């Protein structure tokens, strides 16, 4: 059952926009329709919209212990470095809370949905 759920989440989080197009939109926020669609998909995977207080999304991850949480954070940190997009996060023992917003664009952008997808896949044991 866990494998089936993992496959479903991996399929849902794969980028549907060609890579070149995704890079072209990487530094702008979503328009209203794009944002609504992105937040809907993110919410299906447990992300919480922070609007109207903030144009961002947040998710809390629970791991077995500190080592597992730290390992996940390390994987995400490496991906964040590669994509030049860094999350806001806190870690308390086995819990990691992540907030995503593209600071340079002033809100939620395709960079956030891409990193959210990576976070979800990495939490399931996938590496991207």
URCOR-V72820 format. One record per pair of residues at least 4 apart in sequence whose C-alpha atoms are under 6 Angstrom apart, sorted by sequence separation. I is the first residue (numbers start at 1). J is the second residue. If there is no record, write none. Layout:
i=(I;I)
j=(J;J)
This chain:
i=(30;31;35;39;43;50;51;66;73;76;80;91;112;118;122;30;42;43;80;91;102;121;122;50;63;80;90;101;102;50;90;101;121;49;89;48;89;48;88;118;47;88;47;100;87;69;66;66;65;63;62;62;61;61;60;60;59;59;58;58;57;57;56;56;55;56;55;29;28;27;29;29;30;29;26;26;13)
j=(34;35;39;43;47;54;55;70;77;80;84;95;116;122;126;35;47;48;85;96;107;126;127;56;69;86;96;107;108;57;97;108;128;57;97;57;98;58;98;128;58;99;59;112;100;94;93;94;94;94;94;95;95;96;96;97;97;98;98;99;99;100;100;101;107;108;108;105;105;105;107;108;109;109;110;111;117)
